[in-house]
Amino acid sequence: MWRNEIKSRFVTTFRIHVFQNVENSIFVCLGNICRFPAAENIMRHQVQQAGLSKEIICDSAGMIDKNIGKSPDPRMIDAAAARGIKLQGQARQFHQQDFENYDLILAMDRDNYWSLISLDPYRKYREKIQMMCDYSRRYWETEVPDPYEGGQEGFNHVINLLLDACEGLLDSIKYTEKN
């Protein structure tokens, strides 16, 4: 289900263990210092609030190796902190093995989506790859915009969008477990 064109190659990875079943999710973006560490930490925050920290584990990864080992962008840290969310972690690159390790692979934009698809030429993992904004309820965007080149307002918007999408994702996981 695609909502629009993917613009960057960011992947956030969430490893999600849900109740008795194991559901692993990974978020993927380009450099893993803006959108996906934000998504990872927002999801972790919401999971803690829901009392599901033992069942759901979050992670993130980037498509490129440029930022390996770097912390999240300070502007994204500030935007998240304004909402009571602490961003932590270090960037890592997405690996082929992540297809095996995760049940859900969430791309921030179409570029990332198609980059992930290209890493799966035999279509073995195609159903695992989804768009993050597919879980958004209050925003019409089909992609999470890359705020890196813009001002603080772009980072604030991304945080709001990710708060909404992560809430939708968590509700989807809880709904799936009930049924």
Secondary structure, DSSP 4 states (H G I P E B T S, - for coil): ---S-----EEEE---EETTEE--EEEEESSSSSHHHHHHHHHHHHHHHTT-TTT----B-BSSSTTTTPPPPHHHHHHHHTTT--------B--TTHHHH-SEEEESSHHHHHHHHHT-TT-SSGGGEEEGGGG-SS---SS----TTS-HHHHHHHHHHHHHHHHHHHHHHHHHHH-
